[in-house]
Amino acid sequence: MADAAQTVPLFASGQDFALSGPSVKLDPALVPVRGDLAHIRLAGQVFVPHYIVPVAYRAKQDVPVLKSAGGEASATLAAGAVFDVLDIAGGFAWGEIKGGAVGYVALGALEQVA
């Protein structure tokens, strides 16, 4: 185990971080944030346990973007369009269409961009 004197601080000396002001309600259909994680670009704007750097995937065919895994469609991801994936579970990828809707897409309809 590292000696306490050798531990590197998480924040730069003199830098303050605080939760202040009113909470803002974000639209989950347009902003990639859930109670457990958010897109890394939202760090410092929302408070969640994990901030994720997305992995780019491409749609193999037109596929619906669902509000919840197995739920109703909120948008369509066009064939060849990029989908930034933030989480994969249960056969679905959760993420966002570049500059557009946020939701779940069947993982089988996507391929990772090299």
Secondary structure as UniProt FT lines:
FT   HELIX           4..6
FT   TURN            13..14
FT   TURN            28..30
FT   STRAND          37..39
FT   HELIX           40..42
FT   TURN            44..45
FT   STRAND          50..52
FT   STRAND          55..59
FT   STRAND          63..66
FT   TURN            69..70
FT   STRAND          73..77
FT   TURN            79..80
FT   STRAND          82..89
FT   TURN            90..91
FT   STRAND          92..97
FT   TURN            98..99
FT   STRAND          102..106
FT   HELIX           107..109
FT   STRAND          110..112
//
